């Protein structure tokens, strides 16, 4: 696998481990694997058949997201992706892992 940065996952074993963690977490994290200084948290958007048709993500600089916001952003991204999925006709087989997230989510404060 091609290496784009020193954080790029280049072994199949490491990639499989990351996939497993992503499934358990419910969202993916890009820790600068493709572009230096870029960080992303994303979750899939599903259609009525449960097929991935897109994604919802938030990107930013490492200092902004890596400083403890990834879990909060992950929850927010999953919630948003699930809401979009439901509007696309998706009905989950079991209750959402983020069903407790309120419809009004308070803003995140990021210290410059």
LINSUL-V180641 format. One record per helix or strand of 3 or more residues. SS is the DSSP state (hx for helix, st for strand). FROM is the first residue (numbers start at 1). TO is the last residue. If there is no record, write none. Layout:
SS_FROM_TO ; SS_FROM_TO
//
This chain:
hx_12_25 ; st_28_30 ; st_38_46 ; st_52_61 ; hx_62_65 ; hx_70_87
//
